[in-house]
């Protein structure tokens, strides 16, 4: 059991140390040692418990809960202060409502309860812990050199790296606490810490835009926090003994008790996972340094949202409220994928891709059949690895070429061949077989066919998946296009960055290769323990994976064979005379330079057109769920 408290407490201790270390060399050493120990602790916990199934641990409730309550009040006072100072009165109102609910719960109900099993671990917790402890710490190591370069390029921004790394490790601590906590009061505490960390990290540069977007994230997540606090109030009002505060106890309590808190917590998950109508905060978070974006997308903030919804998936099964949550996720997947077509900013493409995939995960969890929960967990794993790799690659490219625009990445295979191969693998991991994202989507389609109202989701997934192919293919084509001349600019990339990028690339491939093992050893036992039956990786999918392995191994490495001495053949320009340096003879004998550009169809798929439609549609669905939930309560 000591592994769980270590993973929760040690990152917080490392965070405090980093807050007071001003020396850059010492800070680098502390970050690397802490990352190594956290990664080792995660692996140790994995090998200790991956065959054990659900394990509940008895942890003293009162001392820890009292400390958490005091810290929650300090967090509330801080948010109240910055909200008043910056005149963001919606944040002030929401934190007041949340604090009043929390103080009432603590003073009226909590004093008389003594939950015993406050920590737990199962295969799903282990999967999440591996994502946090491996991917999260790799991002921390990558951030060492990134932030050094970041401040060299942005001398006007105050160097607050002590606060930056403090928040990074607090984030990891909170995520470990969230996925290992069985007590919903403790889950709520760690939930709010992630909200605070994201607020501070998004606003790191302290520019007007960063501050505005940080408050947008704060307000939307506080709205979810109010719903979470409402769920705690409801549970303790219905049963003041507090026996249903345990997640495991609540899930086995039955529809009548669990549905209301599950839907309220599901709403909190929707806000934190940045589904429509709350997706704007995650797009706005792109103003933060790239490691922040990678951390939010792959191993912390948004993963907390989908984690909690997948946890409560058995409660949503067969309910109208669950169907509505699924539809919110489904329409988010479709519309966010479509918006990604119109984006040339690489970080925005990654942002909308994240929102889309989170929507698909929530669609699976909302409908909540055992096959769909299997697919949802697989999507979480593959999305975390591939998206972290892509974000860090984009950050590296931006520092080398001075742009994050996809159009400026033409011929990246010439200028930054190693990074281009890594990006190729990362993008392939998002939509090509044999990577698990595509296999999981196929499994989801099969599961939706058997589910209630499943054909709606099948149609959404079919159209959304097709759109996904379009925007990823455009980007992939730009990266691997060969240009006549291009200066190599990747030689100055720091060794820490290379280490992280190589490791994430290897993880993307390795996890693909051991896909069936992950399913049989982790996901299937978890689904079996919850539903009494489980999905399995079909033989057809395994055969497809085997056939695609050849292309997986051959294509990226063949790109490395490109050399400066390779013969260039002039581009075909419809019979026009062309030269090897991409020029052609146009009308009136004028020589013009060839320009290649993708289609973005902004008039059809632009943010203004689709974001408003998605916001209205999903907001209406959430209101409908609220009406239905009111009927259940009354």
C-alpha positions in Angstrom: 0.0 0.0 0.0 2.9 2.3 0.6 3.3 2.8 -3.2 0.1 4.8 -3.4 0.9 7.4 -0.7 4.4 7.7 -2.1 3.1 8.6 -5.6 0.6 11.1 -4.1 2.9 12.8 -1.6 6.4 12.6 -3.2 5.6 14.8 -6.3 4.2 17.4 -3.8 7.5 17.3 -1.8 9.5 17.7 -5.0 7.2 20.6 -6.0 7.9 22.4 -2.8 11.7 22.0 -3.2 11.5 23.3 -6.8 9.6 26.4 -5.6 12.6 27.5 -3.5 15.5 26.4 -5.9 16.7 29.3 -7.9 19.9 27.7 -9.3 19.2 26.3 -12.7 21.7 23.4 -12.5 20.3 22.3 -9.1 16.7 22.6 -10.4 17.5 20.5 -13.4 18.9 17.8 -11.2 15.9 17.8 -8.9 13.5 17.6 -11.8 15.3 14.7 -13.3 15.8 12.7 -10.1 12.1 13.3 -9.1 10.9 12.2 -12.5 13.1 9.1 -12.3 11.7 8.2 -8.8 8.1 8.9 -9.8 8.5 6.7 -12.9 10.2 4.0 -10.9 7.4 4.1 -8.3 4.8 3.9 -11.0 6.4 0.8 -12.5 6.8 -0.8 -9.1 3.1 -0.2 -8.3 2.2 -1.6 -11.7 4.1 -4.9 -11.2 2.7 -5.2 -7.7 -1.0 -4.8 -8.5 -1.7 -5.5 -12.2 -2.9 -9.0 -11.4 -4.6 -8.2 -8.1 -7.8 -6.7 -9.3 -9.6 -4.2 -7.1 -7.7 -3.5 -3.8 -9.3 -1.3 -1.1 -7.0 0.3 1.4 -7.9 1.5 4.9 -6.5 5.0 5.5 -7.3 7.3 8.4 -10.0 9.7 7.3 -9.9 12.6 9.8 -6.3 13.9 9.7 -6.1 13.9 5.9 -9.5 15.3 5.4 -9.0 18.2 7.8 -5.8 19.1 6.0 -7.6 18.9 2.6 -10.4 21.1 3.9 -8.0 23.8 5.1 -6.2 23.7 1.7 -9.5 23.9 -0.1 -10.3 27.1 1.8 -6.9 28.6 0.9 -7.5 27.7 -2.7 -11.0 29.4 -2.6 -9.5 32.5 -0.9 -6.8 32.7 -3.6 -9.3 32.4 -6.4 -11.6 34.9 -4.7 -8.7 37.4 -4.4 -7.5 37.1 -8.0 -11.1 37.2 -9.3 -11.8 40.4 -7.5 -8.4 41.9 -8.5 -8.9 41.1 -12.2 -12.6 41.9 -12.1 -13.7 38.4 -13.1 -16.9 38.3 -11.2 -18.2 35.1 -12.6 -15.2 33.3 -11.1 -15.9 35.1 -7.8 -19.6 34.0 -7.9 -18.8 30.4 -8.7 -16.1 30.0 -6.0 -18.4 31.5 -3.4 -21.2 29.0 -4.3 -18.8 26.1 -4.3 -17.3 27.2 -1.0 -20.7 27.6 0.6 -21.7 24.1 -0.4 -18.4 22.7 0.7 -18.4 24.4 4.1 -22.0 23.2 4.7 -21.1 19.6 3.8 -18.0 19.7 6.0 -19.8 21.3 9.0 -23.1 19.5 8.9 -22.3 16.0 7.5 -18.6 15.2 7.5 -18.0 15.6 11.2 -20.1 12.5 11.9 -18.7 10.1 9.3 -15.7 7.9 9.3 -15.1 6.3 5.9 -12.6 3.4 6.1 -11.5 2.6 2.5 -10.3 5.9 1.2 -7.8 4.7 -1.3 -8.1 2.0 -3.9 -6.4 0.6 -6.9 -7.5 -1.5 -9.9 -6.5 -2.1 -13.5 -8.0 1.2 -14.6 -6.3 3.2 -11.9 -3.0 1.5 -12.8 -3.5 2.5 -16.5 -4.1 6.1 -15.5 -1.1 6.0 -13.1 1.2 4.8 -15.9 0.0 7.6 -18.1 0.6 10.2 -15.3 3.9 8.7 -14.0 5.6 8.0 -17.3 4.2 10.5 -19.8 3.8 13.2 -17.3 7.3 13.0 -15.9 8.8 12.8 -19.5 7.0 16.1 -20.2 8.6 17.6 -17.1 12.1 16.6 -18.2 11.4 18.0 -21.7 10.2 21.3 -20.2 13.7 21.9 -18.7 15.3 22.8 -22.0 12.1 24.0 -23.6 11.6 26.7 -21.0 15.2 27.7 -21.2 14.8 28.3 -24.9 11.3 29.9 -24.4 12.7 32.6 -22.2 15.6 33.2 -24.5 13.1 33.8 -27.3 10.7 35.8 -25.1 12.9 38.1 -23.0 9.8 40.3 -22.3 8.2 37.5 -20.2 9.2 37.3 -16.5 11.1 34.2 -15.8 8.9 32.3 -13.3 10.3 28.8 -13.8 10.3 28.1 -10.1 6.5 28.5 -10.1 6.3 26.6 -13.4 7.9 23.4 -12.2 6.2 23.7 -8.8 2.9 23.6 -10.5 3.9 20.8 -12.8 4.7 18.5 -9.9 1.7 19.5 -7.9 -0.3 18.6 -11.0 1.2 15.1 -11.0 0.5 14.7 -7.3 -3.1 15.8 -7.7 -3.6 13.4 -10.6 -2.2 10.4 -8.6 -4.5 11.4 -5.7 -7.5 11.6 -8.0 -7.1 8.2 -9.6 -6.2 6.4 -6.4 -8.9 8.0 -4.2 -12.0 5.9 -3.5 -13.5 8.7 -1.2 -15.3 11.2 -3.4 -14.5 14.0 -0.9 -10.8 13.3 -1.6 -11.4 13.1 -5.3 -13.0 16.5 -5.1 -10.0 18.0 -3.3 -7.6 16.7 -6.0 -10.1 17.8 -8.7 -9.9 21.4 -7.5 -6.1 21.3 -7.3 -6.0 20.4 -11.0 -8.3 23.4 -11.7 -5.9 25.7 -9.9 -2.8 24.3 -11.5 -4.2 24.7 -15.0 -5.3 28.3 -14.2 -1.8 29.3 -13.1 0.0 27.4 -15.9 -2.2 28.8 -18.7 -1.6 32.3 -17.4 2.2 31.8 -17.1 3.2 34.5 -19.4 0.9 37.0 -17.7 0.0 38.7 -21.0 -3.5 40.0 -21.4 -4.4 37.1 -23.7 -2.9 34.5 -21.3 -4.7 36.0 -18.3 -8.0 36.1 -20.2 -7.7 32.4 -21.3 -6.6 31.3 -17.9 -9.7 32.8 -16.3 -11.9 31.2 -19.1 -10.5 27.8 -18.1 -11.0 28.6 -14.4 -14.6 29.7 -14.8 -15.6 26.7 -16.9 -14.0 24.3 -14.5 -15.4 26.0 -11.4 -18.8 25.5 -13.0 -18.1 21.8 -13.0 -16.7 22.1 -9.5 -20.1 23.4 -8.3 -21.8 20.4 -9.8 -19.3 18.1 -8.1 -19.9 19.8 -4.8 -23.7 19.4 -5.4 -23.2 15.7 -5.9 -21.4 15.5 -2.5 -24.2 17.4 -0.9 -26.8 15.1 -2.4 -25.1 11.9 -1.4 -24.7 13.1 2.2 -28.2 14.4 2.4 -29.7 11.1 1.1 -27.4 9.1 3.5 -25.7 11.1 6.2 -23.7 8.0 7.2 -21.5 8.6 4.2 -21.3 5.0 3.1 -21.9 6.0 -0.5 -19.0 8.5 -0.6 -16.8 5.5 -1.7 -16.8 5.2 -5.5 -16.9 1.4 -5.3 -19.7 1.5 -2.8 -21.7 4.0 -4.9 -21.3 2.0 -8.1 -22.8 -1.1 -6.4 -25.6 0.9 -4.7 -28.0 0.8 -7.6 -29.7 3.2 -10.0 -31.8 5.1 -7.5 -28.9 6.3 -5.4 -26.1 6.6 -7.9 -27.7 8.3 -10.9 -28.0 11.8 -9.6 -24.4 12.2 -8.3 -23.1 10.3 -11.4 -24.8 12.7 -13.7 -23.6 15.8 -11.7 -20.0 14.4 -11.6 -20.4 13.6 -15.3 -21.2 17.2 -16.0 -18.0 18.2 -14.0 -16.1 15.7 -16.2 -17.5 17.3 -19.4 -16.3 20.8 -18.3 -12.8 19.5 -17.4 -12.6 17.4 -20.5 -13.4 20.5 -22.5 -16.3 19.0 -24.5 -18.7 21.4 -26.2 -20.1 23.8 -25.0 -17.0 24.2 -22.8 -14.3 23.5 -25.5 -13.2 27.0 -25.8 -11.1 26.9 -22.7 -8.8 24.1 -24.0 -8.3 26.0 -27.3 -7.5 29.1 -25.3 -5.0 27.1 -23.3 -2.7 26.9 -26.4 -1.4 30.3 -25.4 0.6 28.6 -22.7 4.1 27.2 -23.3 4.0 23.9 -25.2 4.8 21.6 -22.3 1.8 22.9 -20.5 -0.4 22.0 -23.5 1.2 18.6 -23.6 0.6 18.0 -19.9 -3.0 19.2 -20.0 -3.9 17.1 -23.1 -2.0 13.8 -22.4 -1.7 13.1 -18.7 -3.5 15.5 -16.5 -6.4 18.0 -16.8 -8.6 16.6 -19.6 -7.7 13.0 -18.7 -9.2 13.6 -15.2 -12.5 14.5 -16.9 -12.7 11.4 -19.0 -11.4 9.2 -16.2 -14.3 10.1 -13.9 -16.9 9.7 -16.6 -15.5 6.2 -17.5 -15.6 5.3 -13.8 -19.3 6.0 -13.7 -20.1 4.4 -17.0 -21.9 1.5 -15.4 -24.4 3.9 -13.9 -25.1 5.6 -17.2 -25.8 2.3 -19.0 -29.4 2.1 -20.4 -30.4 5.5 -19.0 -31.6 8.6 -20.9 -29.2 10.7 -19.0 -26.3 8.5 -20.1 -27.5 8.7 -23.7 -27.5 12.5 -23.5 -23.9 12.5 -22.1 -23.0 10.1 -25.0 -24.6 12.4 -27.5 -22.7 15.4 -26.1 -19.5 13.4 -26.6 -20.6 12.2 -30.1 -21.5 15.6 -31.4 -18.3 17.1 -29.9 -16.3 14.4 -31.8 -18.0 15.2 -35.1 -17.9 19.0 -34.9 -14.4 19.4 -33.3 -13.0 17.1 -36.0 -14.6 19.2 -38.7 -13.2 22.5 -37.2 -9.7 20.9 -37.2 -9.9 20.9 -41.0 -10.0 24.7 -41.1 -6.9 25.1 -38.9 -3.4 25.7 -40.1 -2.0 26.4 -36.6 -0.5 23.1 -35.6 -1.4 23.6 -31.9 -5.0 24.4 -32.8 -5.2 21.2 -34.9 -3.9 19.3 -31.9 -6.3 21.1 -29.6 -9.4 20.3 -31.7 -8.2 16.8 -32.3 -7.9 16.3 -28.5 -11.4 17.7 -28.0 -12.7 15.4 -30.7 -11.1 12.3 -29.2 -12.2 13.2 -25.7 -15.7 13.5 -27.1 -15.5 10.0 -28.6 -14.3 8.6 -25.2 -17.2 10.3 -23.5 -19.7 9.0 -26.1 -18.5 5.4 -25.4 -18.7 5.9 -21.6 -22.1 7.7 -21.7 -23.7 4.8 -23.5 -21.7 2.6 -21.1 -21.9 -0.9 -22.4 -19.0 -3.2 -21.6 -17.7 -3.2 -25.1 -17.7 0.6 -25.3 -15.9 0.9 -22.0 -13.2 -1.4 -23.3 -12.9 0.9 -26.4 -12.9 4.0 -24.3 -10.0 2.9 -22.2 -8.0 1.9 -25.2 -8.7 5.4 -26.7 -7.4 7.0 -23.5 -4.1 5.0 -23.7 -3.3 5.7 -27.3 -4.4 9.3 -27.3 -2.2 10.1 -24.3 1.0 8.7 -25.9 0.6 10.0 -29.4 -0.7 13.4 -28.4 2.1 14.1 -26.0 4.6 13.1 -28.7 3.0 15.5 -31.2 2.8 18.4 -28.9 6.5 18.2 -27.9 7.5 17.8 -31.6 5.5 20.9 -32.5 7.2 22.8 -29.7 10.6 21.7 -30.9 9.8 22.6 -34.5 8.4 26.0 -33.5 11.7 26.9 -31.7 13.7 25.8 -34.7 11.8 27.4 -37.6 10.0 30.1 -35.7 6.5 29.1 -36.7 3.8 26.6 -35.7 1.9 27.0 -38.9 1.5 23.7 -40.8 2.2 25.5 -44.1 5.6 26.4 -42.9 6.4 22.8 -42.2 6.8 21.9 -45.8 9.9 19.8 -46.4 10.4 19.2 -42.7 11.8 15.8 -43.7 14.7 17.7 -45.3 15.2 20.4 -42.6 14.5 18.3 -39.5 14.5 14.6 -40.6 14.5 13.0 -37.2 11.7 15.2 -35.8 9.7 14.7 -39.1 9.9 10.9 -38.7 8.7 11.2 -35.1 5.8 13.5 -36.1 5.0 11.0 -38.9 4.7 8.2 -36.3 2.7 10.4 -33.9 0.2 11.4 -36.6 0.0 7.8 -37.9 -0.7 6.8 -34.3 -3.8 9.0 -34.4 -5.6 7.5 -37.5 -3.7 4.7 -39.2 -3.7 0.9 -38.6 -2.2 -0.9 -36.8 -2.2 1.8 -34.1 -4.8 1.4 -31.4 -6.7 4.6 -32.1 -8.0 3.2 -35.3 -8.6 -0.3 -33.9 -10.4 1.2 -30.9 -12.7 3.2 -33.2 -13.5 0.1 -35.2 -14.3 -1.7 -31.9 -16.5 1.3 -30.9 -18.5 1.2 -34.2 -19.1 -2.5 -33.6 -20.2 -1.9 -30.0 -22.5 1.0 -31.0 -24.3 -1.2 -33.5 -25.5 -3.4 -30.6 -26.3 -0.5 -28.2 -29.5 1.5 -27.8 -29.8 4.2 -30.4 -26.5 3.0 -31.6 -27.0 3.8 -35.3 -26.9 7.5 -34.4 -23.4 7.0 -33.0 -22.3 4.8 -35.8 -23.2 7.6 -38.3 -21.4 10.2 -36.1 -18.3 8.0 -35.8 -18.2 7.2 -39.6 -18.4 10.9 -40.6 -16.1 12.1 -37.9 -13.6 9.4 -38.6 -13.5 10.3 -42.3 -12.9 13.9 -41.4 -10.1 12.9 -39.1 -8.3 11.2 -42.1 -8.5 14.5 -44.0 -6.9 16.8 -41.5 -4.2 14.4 -40.4 -3.3 13.5 -44.0 -2.9 17.1 -45.0 -0.4 17.7 -42.2 1.4 14.4 -42.8 1.8 15.3 -46.5 3.4 18.7 -45.6 5.9 17.1 -43.3 7.1 14.4 -45.7 7.1 16.5 -48.9 10.6 17.0 -50.3 11.7 20.5 -51.2 14.6 21.3 -53.5 16.6 23.1 -50.8 16.3 23.3 -47.0 18.8 24.0 -44.3 19.0 21.4 -41.5 18.1 23.1 -38.2 17.7 20.3 -35.8 21.3 19.9 -34.8 20.9 22.5 -31.9 18.1 20.5 -30.2 19.2 19.8 -26.6 19.9 16.2 -25.5 17.1 16.2 -22.9 14.6 16.9 -25.6 15.9 14.1 -27.8 15.8 11.7 -24.9 12.1 12.4 -24.3 11.1 12.5 -28.0 12.9 9.2 -28.7 11.3 7.5 -25.7 7.8 8.7 -26.6 8.2 7.6 -30.2 9.4 4.2 -29.0 6.4 4.0 -26.6 4.0 4.8 -29.5 5.4 1.9 -31.4 5.8 -0.5 -28.5 2.3 0.0 -27.2 1.0 -0.7 -30.7 3.0 -4.0 -30.8 1.8 -5.1 -27.3 -1.8 -3.9 -27.9 -3.3 -7.4 -27.4 -1.3 -7.9 -24.2 -2.5 -4.6 -22.8 -6.1 -5.6 -23.5 -5.9 -9.1 -22.1 -3.8 -8.2 -19.0 -5.4 -4.9 -17.9 -8.5 -3.8 -19.7 -10.4 -7.1 -20.0 -10.0 -8.0 -16.3 -11.3 -4.5 -15.3 -14.3 -4.7 -17.6 -15.0 -8.2 -16.4 -14.9 -7.1 -12.8 -17.4 -4.3 -13.4 -19.8 -5.9 -15.9 -19.4 -9.6 -15.4 -18.5 -9.9 -19.1 -15.9 -8.4 -21.3 -14.9 -7.5 -24.8 -11.9 -8.9 -26.5 -9.7 -7.9 -29.4 -11.1 -9.7 -32.3 -9.0 -12.0 -34.6 -9.8 -9.8 -37.5 -8.3 -6.8 -35.8 -5.2 -8.8 -34.8 -4.8 -9.9 -38.4 -5.1 -6.3 -39.7 -2.5 -5.2 -37.1 -0.1 -7.9 -38.2 -0.5 -7.0 -41.9 0.1 -3.3 -41.2 3.2 -3.9 -39.0 5.3 -4.1 -42.2 4.3 -0.7 -43.3 4.7 0.7 -39.8 8.3 -0.4 -39.7 9.2 0.2 -43.3 7.7 3.7 -44.1 9.1 5.9 -41.3 12.6 4.4 -41.6 12.6 4.7 -45.3 12.3 8.5 -44.8 15.7 8.5 -43.1 17.3 7.3 -46.4 16.8 10.8 -47.8 20.2 12.4 -48.5 21.3 15.7 -50.0 22.8 14.0 -53.0 19.5 12.4 -54.1 18.5 13.3 -57.7 15.7 15.8 -58.0 13.1 15.4 -60.7 11.2 18.6 -61.8 7.6 18.7 -60.6 5.0 18.1 -63.3 3.1 21.3 -64.0 0.6 20.4 -66.7 3.2 20.6 -69.5 4.7 23.8 -68.4 8.5 24.0 -68.5 9.8 23.5 -64.9 13.1 23.6 -63.1 14.5 21.6 -60.2 14.1 24.6 -57.9 10.3 24.5 -58.2 9.9 27.3 -60.8 7.8 27.1 -63.9 7.2 29.3 -67.0 3.8 30.8 -66.7 1.7 32.9 -69.1 3.4 35.6 -71.2 6.7 33.8 -70.6 7.0 34.9 -67.0 8.8 32.5 -64.7 7.0 31.9 -61.4 7.8 30.1 -58.2 5.6 27.1 -57.4 3.6 27.4 -54.2 2.0 24.4 -52.6 -0.8 24.8 -50.1 -3.5 22.7 -48.4 -7.2 23.3 -48.7 -8.7 24.5 -45.4 -12.3 25.1 -46.4 -12.7 27.8 -43.7 -16.0 28.9 -45.2 -17.5 25.5 -44.5 -15.6 24.3 -41.4 -14.5 27.5 -39.7 -14.6 28.0 -35.9 -17.3 30.7 -36.1 -19.7 28.5 -38.0 -19.3 25.2 -36.3 -18.3 26.2 -32.8 -21.5 28.2 -32.3 -23.6 25.3 -33.7 -21.9 22.8 -31.4 -22.2 25.0 -28.4 -25.9 25.5 -28.9 -26.6 21.8 -29.6 -24.6 20.5 -26.7 -25.8 23.2 -24.3 -29.4 22.2 -25.2 -28.6 18.5 -24.5 -27.1 19.4 -21.1 -30.2 21.4 -20.2 -32.4 18.4 -21.2 -30.3 16.2 -19.0 -30.8 18.7 -16.2 -34.6 18.6 -16.6 -34.6 14.8 -16.6 -32.3 14.8 -13.5 -34.7 17.2 -11.7 -37.5 14.7 -12.3 -35.4 11.9 -10.7 -34.7 14.0 -7.7 -38.3 15.1 -7.2 
